Amino acid sequence: MAGFSLELPTEVVGSLNKLSDNAEGMMMEMTKAGAQVVYRNIQSNMKKSFKTTKSLEKGLKVTKSYKTKSDDAINTKVGFYGYDDDKVPIPLKALAREYGTSRGEKKKPFMRKAFKDTSGITDAMLKVQERYIK
């Protein structure tokens, strides 16, 4: 029978143990960093696409990182929440601008464009990972 034995240096074993203990925290920080990049991209795209963005900027938020119960995934959301001064839902305004309306307002995509630069999102997430894995 063939046999195999492997000896790892204690530093490697120690770093792997430390990483397994901090994995959930690292993932939460990584998703938060990626969400912050998307948040900045959305803000930038809104300013380029519209004359006034005051009500949309007021409702744009990044949620806390959380773990889902169904599949233990770690998420951080970027979205529109709340109402503007006229009691109109801010998410409804954002959807109308993103996809257009049946009343003739043309679509002006600004959310989808925020995800086109995946390298910026990935870089932000990898910077967080590098702090944990040396």
Order of alpha helices (4+ residues) and beta strands (2+ residues): alpha-alpha-beta-beta-beta-beta-alpha-alpha-alpha
